[in-house]
Amino acid sequence: MPANDAAEAPIYDTLVQEHGDVLATARKAAEETQQRAEAVLDFRGPIAAVPDAAPAEPAA
């Protein structure tokens, strides 16, 4: 039985209904983190704005 065959995994379906699709959420978070890391670590040109990054505090 393939691991991703939801038709054969009633326990998994029940868990997804109760708690949401944790695997899909984790996958999306990993992809977003990878995109942000690539943007931050791109040394080819000027610094690009990083989405959802907190603004720097002004120096006192």
VMD Tcl script that draws the C-alpha trace (Angstrom):
set ca {
  {0.00 0.00 0.00}
  {1.51 3.38 -1.00}
  {2.09 5.78 1.89}
  {0.13 8.59 0.18}
  {-2.97 6.51 -0.66}
  {-5.59 8.34 1.42}
  {-8.39 6.03 0.26}
  {-6.73 3.18 2.16}
  {-5.91 5.22 5.30}
  {-9.10 5.95 7.28}
  {-7.09 6.72 10.42}
  {-5.13 9.40 8.55}
  {-8.35 10.88 7.15}
  {-9.80 11.09 10.66}
  {-6.65 12.77 12.00}
  {-6.72 15.31 9.16}
  {-10.36 16.10 9.95}
  {-9.58 16.53 13.66}
  {-6.24 18.35 13.49}
  {-5.84 19.64 9.94}
  {-3.32 18.45 7.39}
  {-0.14 18.84 9.42}
  {2.06 17.45 6.64}
  {0.77 19.98 4.11}
  {1.19 22.81 6.61}
  {4.76 21.74 7.40}
  {5.56 21.39 3.70}
  {4.26 24.91 3.00}
  {6.21 26.37 5.95}
  {9.40 24.64 4.73}
  {8.95 26.03 1.21}
  {8.36 29.56 2.54}
  {11.40 29.30 4.81}
  {13.54 28.09 1.92}
  {12.39 31.01 -0.26}
  {13.16 33.52 2.51}
  {16.58 31.95 3.12}
  {17.39 32.09 -0.58}
  {16.41 35.78 -0.68}
  {18.49 36.62 2.40}
  {21.53 34.63 1.28}
  {21.54 35.92 -2.31}
  {24.83 37.82 -2.55}
  {24.61 38.50 -6.30}
  {23.13 41.97 -6.04}
  {21.64 44.61 -3.76}
  {19.79 43.46 -0.67}
  {16.18 42.72 -1.52}
  {13.34 43.23 0.89}
  {12.57 40.06 2.80}
  {8.83 39.40 3.10}
  {7.50 39.37 6.65}
  {10.80 40.57 8.07}
  {10.59 42.93 11.02}
  {11.98 46.41 10.27}
  {15.32 47.24 11.84}
  {15.27 49.43 14.93}
  {16.80 52.89 14.35}
  {20.14 53.49 16.05}
  {19.93 55.70 19.13}
}
mol new
graphics top color blue
foreach p $ca { graphics top sphere $p radius 0.5 }
foreach p [lrange $ca 0 end-1] q [lrange $ca 1 end] { graphics top cylinder $p $q radius 0.2 }
display resetview
